[in-house]
Amino acid sequence: MNRGSIQRGLARSHFFRVSEGEERKYPGGQEDKFEIPDAEVRGARGSETYDQLDADGLLTPILCWPQ
């Protein structure tokens, strides 16, 4: 890569975002659960919002390697 291409912004950049979550149990029997919400749940978004989630509500791991 030469100086001209750097000045024009022709480099690639990658970033990774790490998220953490924890299902907890509370006194009184309430508990957190990762899942795709039913359509009748207040505040639920359209199904296209949840397309990349597995049935357990977690993101489907996708590995993209340059070819």
Predicted model as a PDB file, atoms N, CA, C, CB and O in Angstrom, pLDDT in the B-factor column:
MODEL        1                                                                  
ATOM      1  N   MET A   1       0.852  -1.163   0.000  1.00 65.00           N  
ATOM      2  CA  MET A   1       0.000   0.000   0.000  1.00 65.00           C  
ATOM      3  C   MET A   1       0.901   1.230   0.000  1.00 65.00           C  
ATOM      4  CB  MET A   1      -0.971  -0.005   1.221  1.00 65.00           C  
ATOM      5  O   MET A   1       1.849   1.320   0.780  1.00 65.00           O  
ATOM      6  N   ASN A   2       0.597   2.157  -0.870  1.00 72.00           N  
ATOM      7  CA  ASN A   2       1.433   3.349  -0.948  1.00 72.00           C  
ATOM      8  C   ASN A   2       0.729   4.549  -0.308  1.00 72.00           C  
ATOM      9  CB  ASN A   2       1.788   3.657  -2.412  1.00 72.00           C  
ATOM     10  O   ASN A   2      -0.431   4.463   0.095  1.00 72.00           O  
ATOM     11  N   ARG A   3       1.432   5.635  -0.227  1.00 79.00           N  
ATOM     12  CA  ARG A   3       0.933   6.844   0.438  1.00 79.00           C  
ATOM     13  C   ARG A   3      -0.342   7.361  -0.227  1.00 79.00           C  
ATOM     14  CB  ARG A   3       2.007   7.938   0.428  1.00 79.00           C  
ATOM     15  O   ARG A   3      -1.266   7.787   0.467  1.00 79.00           O  
ATOM     16  N   GLY A   4      -0.407   7.332  -1.542  1.00 76.00           N  
ATOM     17  CA  GLY A   4      -1.585   7.832  -2.252  1.00 76.00           C  
ATOM     18  C   GLY A   4      -2.850   7.064  -1.903  1.00 76.00           C  
ATOM     19  O   GLY A   4      -3.903   7.665  -1.692  1.00 76.00           O  
ATOM     20  N   SER A   5      -2.755   5.749  -1.841  1.00 72.00           N  
ATOM     21  CA  SER A   5      -3.949   4.966  -1.518  1.00 72.00           C  
ATOM     22  C   SER A   5      -4.375   5.169  -0.064  1.00 72.00           C  
ATOM     23  CB  SER A   5      -3.696   3.481  -1.786  1.00 72.00           C  
ATOM     24  O   SER A   5      -5.567   5.130   0.240  1.00 72.00           O  
ATOM     25  N   ILE A   6      -3.430   5.381   0.821  1.00 71.00           N  
ATOM     26  CA  ILE A   6      -3.776   5.675   2.216  1.00 71.00           C  
ATOM     27  C   ILE A   6      -4.500   7.014   2.302  1.00 71.00           C  
ATOM     28  CB  ILE A   6      -2.508   5.690   3.107  1.00 71.00           C  
ATOM     29  O   ILE A   6      -5.493   7.128   3.021  1.00 71.00           O  
ATOM     30  N   GLN A   7      -4.022   8.025   1.584  1.00 71.00           N  
ATOM     31  CA  GLN A   7      -4.657   9.336   1.609  1.00 71.00           C  
ATOM     32  C   GLN A   7      -6.056   9.303   0.998  1.00 71.00           C  
ATOM     33  CB  GLN A   7      -3.794  10.345   0.873  1.00 71.00           C  
ATOM     34  O   GLN A   7      -6.915  10.094   1.389  1.00 71.00           O  
ATOM     35  N   ARG A   8      -6.296   8.415   0.059  1.00 71.00           N  
ATOM     36  CA  ARG A   8      -7.615   8.305  -0.547  1.00 71.00           C  
ATOM     37  C   ARG A   8      -8.546   7.412   0.277  1.00 71.00           C  
ATOM     38  CB  ARG A   8      -7.492   7.763  -1.964  1.00 71.00           C  
ATOM     39  O   ARG A   8      -9.736   7.322  -0.026  1.00 71.00           O  
ATOM     40  N   GLY A   9      -8.036   6.772   1.284  1.00 70.00           N  
ATOM     41  CA  GLY A   9      -8.863   5.941   2.153  1.00 70.00           C  
ATOM     42  C   GLY A   9      -9.198   4.590   1.571  1.00 70.00           C  
ATOM     43  O   GLY A   9     -10.307   4.098   1.778  1.00 70.00           O  
ATOM     44  N   LEU A  10      -8.283   3.973   0.852  1.00 67.00           N  
ATOM     45  CA  LEU A  10      -8.556   2.687   0.225  1.00 67.00           C  
ATOM     46  C   LEU A  10      -8.185   1.494   1.104  1.00 67.00           C  
ATOM     47  CB  LEU A  10      -7.817   2.596  -1.074  1.00 67.00           C  
ATOM     48  O   LEU A  10      -8.129   0.362   0.624  1.00 67.00           O  
ATOM     49  N   ALA A  11      -7.937   1.738   2.357  1.00 64.00           N  
ATOM     50  CA  ALA A  11      -7.593   0.641   3.269  1.00 64.00           C  
ATOM     51  C   ALA A  11      -8.871   0.011   3.810  1.00 64.00           C  
ATOM     52  CB  ALA A  11      -6.696   1.147   4.439  1.00 64.00           C  
ATOM     53  O   ALA A  11      -9.935   0.628   3.780  1.00 64.00           O  
ATOM     54  N   ARG A  12      -8.765  -1.191   4.292  1.00 69.00           N  
ATOM     55  CA  ARG A  12      -9.888  -1.868   4.918  1.00 69.00           C  
ATOM     56  C   ARG A  12      -9.752  -1.760   6.423  1.00 69.00           C  
ATOM     57  CB  ARG A  12      -9.967  -3.346   4.478  1.00 69.00           C  
ATOM     58  O   ARG A  12      -8.647  -1.702   6.962  1.00 69.00           O  
ATOM     59  N   SER A  13     -10.892  -1.733   7.091  1.00 69.00           N  
ATOM     60  CA  SER A  13     -10.854  -1.771   8.547  1.00 69.00           C  
ATOM     61  C   SER A  13     -11.918  -2.749   9.029  1.00 69.00           C  
ATOM     62  CB  SER A  13     -11.076  -0.350   9.159  1.00 69.00           C  
ATOM     63  O   SER A  13     -12.951  -2.930   8.383  1.00 69.00           O  
ATOM     64  N   HIS A  14     -11.656  -3.366  10.151  1.00 70.00           N  
ATOM     65  CA  HIS A  14     -12.571  -4.329  10.752  1.00 70.00           C  
ATOM     66  C   HIS A  14     -12.711  -3.977  12.221  1.00 70.00           C  
ATOM     67  CB  HIS A  14     -12.069  -5.800  10.566  1.00 70.00           C  
ATOM     68  O   HIS A  14     -11.774  -3.478  12.843  1.00 70.00           O  
ATOM     69  N   PHE A  15     -13.881  -4.240  12.767  1.00 72.00           N  
ATOM     70  CA  PHE A  15     -14.042  -4.095  14.203  1.00 72.00           C  
ATOM     71  C   PHE A  15     -14.950  -5.203  14.698  1.00 72.00           C  
ATOM     72  CB  PHE A  15     -14.613  -2.701  14.569  1.00 72.00           C  
ATOM     73  O   PHE A  15     -15.777  -5.732  13.955  1.00 72.00           O  
ATOM     74  N   PHE A  16     -14.786  -5.535  15.931  1.00 77.00           N  
ATOM     75  CA  PHE A  16     -15.587  -6.571  16.557  1.00 77.00           C  
ATOM     76  C   PHE A  16     -16.245  -5.980  17.784  1.00 77.00           C  
ATOM     77  CB  PHE A  16     -14.729  -7.812  16.922  1.00 77.00           C  
ATOM     78  O   PHE A  16     -15.620  -5.229  18.533  1.00 77.00           O  
ATOM     79  N   ARG A  17     -17.483  -6.311  17.986  1.00 78.00           N  
ATOM     80  CA  ARG A  17     -18.205  -5.843  19.158  1.00 78.00           C  
ATOM     81  C   ARG A  17     -18.510  -7.054  20.024  1.00 78.00           C  
ATOM     82  CB  ARG A  17     -19.513  -5.077  18.762  1.00 78.00           C  
ATOM     83  O   ARG A  17     -19.132  -8.016  19.574  1.00 78.00           O  
ATOM     84  N   VAL A  18     -18.073  -6.993  21.250  1.00 81.00           N  
ATOM     85  CA  VAL A  18     -18.286  -8.093  22.186  1.00 81.00           C  
ATOM     86  C   VAL A  18     -19.435  -7.710  23.110  1.00 81.00           C  
ATOM     87  CB  VAL A  18     -16.983  -8.414  23.001  1.00 81.00           C  
ATOM     88  O   VAL A  18     -19.455  -6.619  23.680  1.00 81.00           O  
ATOM     89  N   SER A  19     -20.378  -8.616  23.246  1.00 77.00           N  
ATOM     90  CA  SER A  19     -21.516  -8.388  24.129  1.00 77.00           C  
ATOM     91  C   SER A  19     -21.575  -9.495  25.162  1.00 77.00           C  
ATOM     92  CB  SER A  19     -22.837  -8.316  23.329  1.00 77.00           C  
ATOM     93  O   SER A  19     -21.172 -10.629  24.905  1.00 77.00           O  
ATOM     94  N   GLU A  20     -22.077  -9.153  26.320  1.00 84.00           N  
ATOM     95  CA  GLU A  20     -22.236 -10.129  27.380  1.00 84.00           C  
ATOM     96  C   GLU A  20     -23.664 -10.118  27.858  1.00 84.00           C  
ATOM     97  CB  GLU A  20     -21.275  -9.851  28.538  1.00 84.00           C  
ATOM     98  O   GLU A  20     -24.290  -9.060  27.926  1.00 84.00           O  
ATOM     99  N   GLY A  21     -24.174 -11.249  28.181  1.00 84.00           N  
ATOM    100  CA  GLY A  21     -25.507 -11.349  28.743  1.00 84.00           C  
ATOM    101  C   GLY A  21     -25.563 -12.505  29.711  1.00 84.00           C  
ATOM    102  O   GLY A  21     -24.773 -13.446  29.630  1.00 84.00           O  
ATOM    103  N   GLU A  22     -26.501 -12.423  30.622  1.00 89.00           N  
ATOM    104  CA  GLU A  22     -26.606 -13.461  31.645  1.00 89.00           C  
ATOM    105  C   GLU A  22     -28.074 -13.663  31.990  1.00 89.00           C  
ATOM    106  CB  GLU A  22     -25.783 -13.087  32.916  1.00 89.00           C  
ATOM    107  O   GLU A  22     -28.787 -12.702  32.280  1.00 89.00           O  
ATOM    108  N   GLU A  23     -28.517 -14.890  31.960  1.00 89.00           N  
ATOM    109  CA  GLU A  23     -29.865 -15.206  32.408  1.00 89.00           C  
ATOM    110  C   GLU A  23     -29.821 -15.365  33.920  1.00 89.00           C  
ATOM    111  CB  GLU A  23     -30.418 -16.499  31.712  1.00 89.00           C  
ATOM    112  O   GLU A  23     -29.026 -16.142  34.450  1.00 89.00           O  
ATOM    113  N   ARG A  24     -30.671 -14.631  34.601  1.00 93.00           N  
ATOM    114  CA  ARG A  24     -30.662 -14.658  36.069  1.00 93.00           C  
ATOM    115  C   ARG A  24     -31.999 -15.165  36.602  1.00 93.00           C  
ATOM    116  CB  ARG A  24     -30.360 -13.254  36.637  1.00 93.00           C  
ATOM    117  O   ARG A  24     -33.020 -15.103  35.918  1.00 93.00           O  
ATOM    118  N   LYS A  25     -31.972 -15.659  37.818  1.00 94.00           N  
ATOM    119  CA  LYS A  25     -33.190 -16.041  38.536  1.00 94.00           C  
ATOM    120  C   LYS A  25     -33.354 -15.082  39.698  1.00 94.00           C  
ATOM    121  CB  LYS A  25     -33.133 -17.533  39.031  1.00 94.00           C  
ATOM    122  O   LYS A  25     -32.385 -14.740  40.376  1.00 94.00           O  
ATOM    123  N   TYR A  26     -34.590 -14.650  39.926  1.00 94.00           N  
ATOM    124  CA  TYR A  26     -34.889 -13.661  40.954  1.00 94.00           C  
ATOM    125  C   TYR A  26     -35.768 -14.281  42.024  1.00 94.00           C  
ATOM    126  CB  TYR A  26     -35.572 -12.425  40.344  1.00 94.00           C  
ATOM    127  O   TYR A  26     -36.455 -15.273  41.778  1.00 94.00           O  
ATOM    128  N   PRO A  27     -35.745 -13.689  43.222  1.00 94.00           N  
ATOM    129  CA  PRO A  27     -36.660 -14.157  44.271  1.00 94.00           C  
ATOM    130  C   PRO A  27     -38.107 -14.023  43.782  1.00 94.00           C  
ATOM    131  CB  PRO A  27     -36.449 -13.350  45.597  1.00 94.00           C  
ATOM    132  O   PRO A  27     -38.445 -13.064  43.087  1.00 94.00           O  
ATOM    133  N   GLY A  28     -38.937 -14.963  44.139  1.00 92.00           N  
ATOM    134  CA  GLY A  28     -40.323 -14.937  43.695  1.00 92.00           C  
ATOM    135  C   GLY A  28     -40.558 -15.760  42.440  1.00 92.00           C  
ATOM    136  O   GLY A  28     -41.683 -15.816  41.943  1.00 92.00           O  
ATOM    137  N   GLY A  29     -39.518 -16.399  41.920  1.00 92.00           N  
ATOM    138  CA  GLY A  29     -39.685 -17.291  40.782  1.00 92.00           C  
ATOM    139  C   GLY A  29     -39.492 -16.667  39.418  1.00 92.00           C  
ATOM    140  O   GLY A  29     -39.536 -17.381  38.415  1.00 92.00           O  
ATOM    141  N   GLN A  30     -39.278 -15.352  39.338  1.00 93.00           N  
ATOM    142  CA  GLN A  30     -39.046 -14.741  38.027  1.00 93.00           C  
ATOM    143  C   GLN A  30     -37.642 -15.081  37.543  1.00 93.00           C  
ATOM    144  CB  GLN A  30     -39.240 -13.205  38.091  1.00 93.00           C  
ATOM    145  O   GLN A  30     -36.716 -15.244  38.337  1.00 93.00           O  
ATOM    146  N   GLU A  31     -37.504 -15.183  36.228  1.00 92.00           N  
ATOM    147  CA  GLU A  31     -36.187 -15.447  35.656  1.00 92.00           C  
ATOM    148  C   GLU A  31     -36.078 -14.816  34.284  1.00 92.00           C  
ATOM    149  CB  GLU A  31     -35.920 -16.954  35.572  1.00 92.00           C  
ATOM    150  O   GLU A  31     -37.071 -14.646  33.578  1.00 92.00           O  
ATOM    151  N   ASP A  32     -34.845 -14.471  33.918  1.00 89.00           N  
ATOM    152  CA  ASP A  32     -34.553 -13.952  32.589  1.00 89.00           C  
ATOM    153  C   ASP A  32     -34.422 -15.126  31.633  1.00 89.00           C  
ATOM    154  CB  ASP A  32     -33.261 -13.084  32.591  1.00 89.00           C  
ATOM    155  O   ASP A  32     -33.982 -16.210  32.018  1.00 89.00           O  
ATOM    156  N   LYS A  33     -34.809 -14.898  30.381  1.00 86.00           N  
ATOM    157  CA  LYS A  33     -34.662 -15.951  29.390  1.00 86.00           C  
ATOM    158  C   LYS A  33     -34.399 -15.304  28.036  1.00 86.00           C  
ATOM    159  CB  LYS A  33     -35.925 -16.863  29.343  1.00 86.00           C  
ATOM    160  O   LYS A  33     -35.146 -14.421  27.613  1.00 86.00           O  
ATOM    161  N   PHE A  34     -33.333 -15.742  27.351  1.00 84.00           N  
ATOM    162  CA  PHE A  34     -33.046 -15.265  26.009  1.00 84.00           C  
ATOM    163  C   PHE A  34     -33.924 -16.035  25.036  1.00 84.00           C  
ATOM    164  CB  PHE A  34     -31.535 -15.426  25.656  1.00 84.00           C  
ATOM    165  O   PHE A  34     -33.844 -17.261  24.955  1.00 84.00           O  
ATOM    166  N   GLU A  35     -34.761 -15.316  24.300  1.00 83.00           N  
ATOM    167  CA  GLU A  35     -35.633 -15.961  23.320  1.00 83.00           C  
ATOM    168  C   GLU A  35     -36.170 -14.902  22.363  1.00 83.00           C  
ATOM    169  CB  GLU A  35     -36.801 -16.720  24.020  1.00 83.00           C  
ATOM    170  O   GLU A  35     -36.103 -13.705  22.643  1.00 83.00           O  
ATOM    171  N   ILE A  36     -36.694 -15.349  21.252  1.00 83.00           N  
ATOM    172  CA  ILE A  36     -37.368 -14.448  20.328  1.00 83.00           C  
ATOM    173  C   ILE A  36     -38.772 -14.226  20.875  1.00 83.00           C  
ATOM    174  CB  ILE A  36     -37.398 -15.028  18.858  1.00 83.00           C  
ATOM    175  O   ILE A  36     -39.505 -15.192  21.086  1.00 83.00           O  
ATOM    176  N   PRO A  37     -39.164 -12.975  21.109  1.00 82.00           N  
ATOM    177  CA  PRO A  37     -40.473 -12.735  21.722  1.00 82.00           C  
ATOM    178  C   PRO A  37     -41.624 -13.055  20.775  1.00 82.00           C  
ATOM    179  CB  PRO A  37     -40.576 -11.290  22.178  1.00 82.00           C  
ATOM    180  O   PRO A  37     -41.488 -12.956  19.555  1.00 82.00           O  
ATOM    181  N   ASP A  38     -42.758 -13.441  21.355  1.00 81.00           N  
ATOM    182  CA  ASP A  38     -43.962 -13.658  20.566  1.00 81.00           C  
ATOM    183  C   ASP A  38     -44.453 -12.321  20.013  1.00 81.00           C  
ATOM    184  CB  ASP A  38     -45.066 -14.342  21.417  1.00 81.00           C  
ATOM    185  O   ASP A  38     -44.121 -11.261  20.544  1.00 81.00           O  
ATOM    186  N   ALA A  39     -45.234 -12.381  18.959  1.00 80.00           N  
ATOM    187  CA  ALA A  39     -45.733 -11.160  18.314  1.00 80.00           C  
ATOM    188  C   ALA A  39     -46.637 -10.349  19.231  1.00 80.00           C  
ATOM    189  CB  ALA A  39     -46.486 -11.511  17.045  1.00 80.00           C  
ATOM    190  O   ALA A  39     -46.716  -9.129  19.088  1.00 80.00           O  
ATOM    191  N   GLU A  40     -47.321 -10.996  20.170  1.00 84.00           N  
ATOM    192  CA  GLU A  40     -48.238 -10.257  21.051  1.00 84.00           C  
ATOM    193  C   GLU A  40     -47.548  -9.603  22.247  1.00 84.00           C  
ATOM    194  CB  GLU A  40     -49.311 -11.184  21.551  1.00 84.00           C  
ATOM    195  O   GLU A  40     -48.201  -8.900  23.018  1.00 84.00           O  
ATOM    196  N   VAL A  41     -46.258  -9.817  22.415  1.00 84.00           N  
ATOM    197  CA  VAL A  41     -45.515  -9.191  23.506  1.00 84.00           C  
ATOM    198  C   VAL A  41     -45.364  -7.699  23.219  1.00 84.00           C  
ATOM    199  CB  VAL A  41     -44.122  -9.864  23.691  1.00 84.00           C  
ATOM    200  O   VAL A  41     -44.935  -7.304  22.135  1.00 84.00           O  
ATOM    201  N   ARG A  42     -45.719  -6.884  24.200  1.00 85.00           N  
ATOM    202  CA  ARG A  42     -45.622  -5.436  24.034  1.00 85.00           C  
ATOM    203  C   ARG A  42     -44.168  -5.030  23.847  1.00 85.00           C  
ATOM    204  CB  ARG A  42     -46.235  -4.703  25.245  1.00 85.00           C  
ATOM    205  O   ARG A  42     -43.306  -5.430  24.630  1.00 85.00           O  
ATOM    206  N   GLY A  43     -43.888  -4.239  22.816  1.00 83.00           N  
ATOM    207  CA  GLY A  43     -42.532  -3.778  22.541  1.00 83.00           C  
ATOM    208  C   GLY A  43     -41.764  -4.667  21.575  1.00 83.00           C  
ATOM    209  O   GLY A  43     -40.641  -4.339  21.193  1.00 83.00           O  
ATOM    210  N   ALA A  44     -42.356  -5.793  21.176  1.00 83.00           N  
ATOM    211  CA  ALA A  44     -41.687  -6.675  20.218  1.00 83.00           C  
ATOM    212  C   ALA A  44     -41.641  -5.993  18.855  1.00 83.00           C  
ATOM    213  CB  ALA A  44     -42.414  -8.051  20.121  1.00 83.00           C  
ATOM    214  O   ALA A  44     -42.579  -5.291  18.479  1.00 83.00           O  
ATOM    215  N   ARG A  45     -40.568  -6.195  18.127  1.00 84.00           N  
ATOM    216  CA  ARG A  45     -40.409  -5.608  16.801  1.00 84.00           C  
ATOM    217  C   ARG A  45     -40.824  -6.614  15.737  1.00 84.00           C  
ATOM    218  CB  ARG A  45     -38.953  -5.150  16.573  1.00 84.00           C  
ATOM    219  O   ARG A  45     -41.184  -7.749  16.051  1.00 84.00           O  
ATOM    220  N   GLY A  46     -40.773  -6.196  14.487  1.00 83.00           N  
ATOM    221  CA  GLY A  46     -41.141  -7.080  13.385  1.00 83.00           C  
ATOM    222  C   GLY A  46     -40.204  -8.258  13.263  1.00 83.00           C  
ATOM    223  O   GLY A  46     -39.095  -8.237  13.799  1.00 83.00           O  
ATOM    224  N   SER A  47     -40.650  -9.297  12.553  1.00 79.00           N  
ATOM    225  CA  SER A  47     -39.870 -10.527  12.443  1.00 79.00           C  
ATOM    226  C   SER A  47     -38.538 -10.308  11.732  1.00 79.00           C  
ATOM    227  CB  SER A  47     -40.672 -11.581  11.712  1.00 79.00           C  
ATOM    228  O   SER A  47     -37.593 -11.056  11.980  1.00 79.00           O  
ATOM    229  N   GLU A  48     -38.429  -9.305  10.852  1.00 82.00           N  
ATOM    230  CA  GLU A  48     -37.161  -9.046  10.166  1.00 82.00           C  
ATOM    231  C   GLU A  48     -36.068  -8.608  11.141  1.00 82.00           C  
ATOM    232  CB  GLU A  48     -37.354  -7.977   9.090  1.00 82.00           C  
ATOM    233  O   GLU A  48     -34.882  -8.741  10.838  1.00 82.00           O  
ATOM    234  N   THR A  49     -36.449  -8.096  12.289  1.00 82.00           N  
ATOM    235  CA  THR A  49     -35.468  -7.696  13.305  1.00 82.00           C  
ATOM    236  C   THR A  49     -34.776  -8.913  13.906  1.00 82.00           C  
ATOM    237  CB  THR A  49     -36.146  -6.877  14.415  1.00 82.00           C  
ATOM    238  O   THR A  49     -33.616  -8.834  14.309  1.00 82.00           O  
ATOM    239  N   TYR A  50     -35.477 -10.029  13.965  1.00 80.00           N  
ATOM    240  CA  TYR A  50     -34.973 -11.229  14.625  1.00 80.00           C  
ATOM    241  C   TYR A  50     -34.477 -12.289  13.645  1.00 80.00           C  
ATOM    242  CB  TYR A  50     -36.047 -11.815  15.493  1.00 80.00           C  
ATOM    243  O   TYR A  50     -34.242 -13.428  14.048  1.00 80.00           O  
ATOM    244  N   ASP A  51     -34.315 -11.942  12.376  1.00 81.00           N  
ATOM    245  CA  ASP A  51     -33.920 -12.911  11.353  1.00 81.00           C  
ATOM    246  C   ASP A  51     -32.570 -13.574  11.614  1.00 81.00           C  
ATOM    247  CB  ASP A  51     -33.884 -12.237  10.020  1.00 81.00           C  
ATOM    248  O   ASP A  51     -32.377 -14.734  11.250  1.00 81.00           O  
ATOM    249  N   GLN A  52     -31.643 -12.867  12.230  1.00 79.00           N  
ATOM    250  CA  GLN A  52     -30.298 -13.409  12.424  1.00 79.00           C  
ATOM    251  C   GLN A  52     -30.146 -14.147  13.753  1.00 79.00           C  
ATOM    252  CB  GLN A  52     -29.280 -12.293  12.347  1.00 79.00           C  
ATOM    253  O   GLN A  52     -29.034 -14.524  14.124  1.00 79.00           O  
ATOM    254  N   LEU A  53     -31.245 -14.358  14.468  1.00 82.00           N  
ATOM    255  CA  LEU A  53     -31.187 -15.060  15.746  1.00 82.00           C  
ATOM    256  C   LEU A  53     -31.598 -16.512  15.584  1.00 82.00           C  
ATOM    257  CB  LEU A  53     -32.080 -14.374  16.777  1.00 82.00           C  
ATOM    258  O   LEU A  53     -32.461 -16.840  14.770  1.00 82.00           O  
ATOM    259  N   ASP A  54     -30.972 -17.374  16.364  1.00 82.00           N  
ATOM    260  CA  ASP A  54     -31.375 -18.779  16.417  1.00 82.00           C  
ATOM    261  C   ASP A  54     -32.645 -18.898  17.258  1.00 82.00           C  
ATOM    262  CB  ASP A  54     -30.232 -19.672  17.004  1.00 82.00           C  
ATOM    263  O   ASP A  54     -33.123 -17.908  17.812  1.00 82.00           O  
ATOM    264  N   ALA A  55     -33.178 -20.086  17.350  1.00 78.00           N  
ATOM    265  CA  ALA A  55     -34.396 -20.319  18.129  1.00 78.00           C  
ATOM    266  C   ALA A  55     -34.194 -19.997  19.608  1.00 78.00           C  
ATOM    267  CB  ALA A  55     -34.850 -21.768  17.973  1.00 78.00           C  
ATOM    268  O   ALA A  55     -35.149 -19.655  20.306  1.00 78.00           O  
ATOM    269  N   ASP A  56     -32.943 -20.105  20.091  1.00 79.00           N  
ATOM    270  CA  ASP A  56     -32.673 -19.806  21.501  1.00 79.00           C  
ATOM    271  C   ASP A  56     -32.511 -18.317  21.764  1.00 79.00           C  
ATOM    272  CB  ASP A  56     -31.430 -20.532  21.954  1.00 79.00           C  
ATOM    273  O   ASP A  56     -32.264 -17.926  22.905  1.00 79.00           O  
ATOM    274  N   GLY A  57     -32.644 -17.468  20.735  1.00 78.00           N  
ATOM    275  CA  GLY A  57     -32.567 -16.024  20.913  1.00 78.00           C  
ATOM    276  C   GLY A  57     -31.168 -15.454  20.846  1.00 78.00           C  
ATOM    277  O   GLY A  57     -30.983 -14.252  21.039  1.00 78.00           O  
ATOM    278  N   LEU A  58     -30.175 -16.293  20.574  1.00 79.00           N  
ATOM    279  CA  LEU A  58     -28.798 -15.818  20.478  1.00 79.00           C  
ATOM    280  C   LEU A  58     -28.406 -15.667  19.019  1.00 79.00           C  
ATOM    281  CB  LEU A  58     -27.832 -16.778  21.199  1.00 79.00           C  
ATOM    282  O   LEU A  58     -28.954 -16.340  18.146  1.00 79.00           O  
ATOM    283  N   LEU A  59     -27.465 -14.790  18.763  1.00 77.00           N  
ATOM    284  CA  LEU A  59     -27.011 -14.508  17.408  1.00 77.00           C  
ATOM    285  C   LEU A  59     -26.382 -15.735  16.769  1.00 77.00           C  
ATOM    286  CB  LEU A  59     -26.020 -13.357  17.411  1.00 77.00           C  
ATOM    287  O   LEU A  59     -25.612 -16.452  17.407  1.00 77.00           O  
ATOM    288  N   THR A  60     -26.709 -15.967  15.523  1.00 73.00           N  
ATOM    289  CA  THR A  60     -26.121 -17.063  14.769  1.00 73.00           C  
ATOM    290  C   THR A  60     -24.679 -16.711  14.438  1.00 73.00           C  
ATOM    291  CB  THR A  60     -26.933 -17.357  13.479  1.00 73.00           C  
ATOM    292  O   THR A  60     -24.441 -15.683  13.803  1.00 73.00           O  
ATOM    293  N   PRO A  61     -23.708 -17.525  14.843  1.00 72.00           N  
ATOM    294  CA  PRO A  61     -22.320 -17.190  14.522  1.00 72.00           C  
ATOM    295  C   PRO A  61     -22.063 -17.325  13.020  1.00 72.00           C  
ATOM    296  CB  PRO A  61     -21.351 -18.094  15.312  1.00 72.00           C  
ATOM    297  O   PRO A  61     -22.369 -18.352  12.414  1.00 72.00           O  
ATOM    298  N   ILE A  62     -21.501 -16.277  12.437  1.00 70.00           N  
ATOM    299  CA  ILE A  62     -21.181 -16.264  11.005  1.00 70.00           C  
ATOM    300  C   ILE A  62     -19.718 -15.902  10.866  1.00 70.00           C  
ATOM    301  CB  ILE A  62     -22.092 -15.257  10.210  1.00 70.00           C  
ATOM    302  O   ILE A  62     -19.270 -14.884  11.393  1.00 70.00           O  
ATOM    303  N   LEU A  63     -18.982 -16.725  10.164  1.00 64.00           N  
ATOM    304  CA  LEU A  63     -17.584 -16.439   9.910  1.00 64.00           C  
ATOM    305  C   LEU A  63     -17.427 -16.075   8.445  1.00 64.00           C  
ATOM    306  CB  LEU A  63     -16.685 -17.645  10.289  1.00 64.00           C  
ATOM    307  O   LEU A  63     -17.788 -16.858   7.566  1.00 64.00           O  
ATOM    308  N   CYS A  64     -16.905 -14.922   8.183  1.00 59.00           N  
ATOM    309  CA  CYS A  64     -16.677 -14.473   6.806  1.00 59.00           C  
ATOM    310  C   CYS A  64     -15.171 -14.359   6.585  1.00 59.00           C  
ATOM    311  CB  CYS A  64     -17.395 -13.101   6.522  1.00 59.00           C  
ATOM    312  O   CYS A  64     -14.509 -13.528   7.206  1.00 59.00           O  
ATOM    313  N   TRP A  65     -14.648 -15.174   5.723  1.00 57.00           N  
ATOM    314  CA  TRP A  65     -13.218 -15.145   5.421  1.00 57.00           C  
ATOM    315  C   TRP A  65     -13.038 -14.614   4.015  1.00 57.00           C  
ATOM    316  CB  TRP A  65     -12.573 -16.556   5.571  1.00 57.00           C  
ATOM    317  O   TRP A  65     -13.820 -14.940   3.121  1.00 57.00           O  
ATOM    318  N   PRO A  66     -12.012 -13.797   3.809  1.00 57.00           N  
ATOM    319  CA  PRO A  66     -11.734 -13.321   2.443  1.00 57.00           C  
ATOM    320  C   PRO A  66     -11.416 -14.484   1.527  1.00 57.00           C  
ATOM    321  CB  PRO A  66     -10.569 -12.317   2.439  1.00 57.00           C  
ATOM    322  O   PRO A  66     -10.770 -15.449   1.934  1.00 57.00           O  
ATOM    323  N   GLN A  67     -11.866 -14.388   0.303  1.00 53.00           N  
ATOM    324  CA  GLN A  67     -11.617 -15.484  -0.632  1.00 53.00           C  
ATOM    325  C   GLN A  67     -10.592 -15.102  -1.661  1.00 53.00           C  
ATOM    326  CB  GLN A  67     -12.896 -15.904  -1.317  1.00 53.00           C  
ATOM    327  O   GLN A  67     -10.260 -15.907  -2.531  1.00 53.00           O  
TER     328      GLN A  67                                                      
ENDMDL                                                                          
END                                                                             
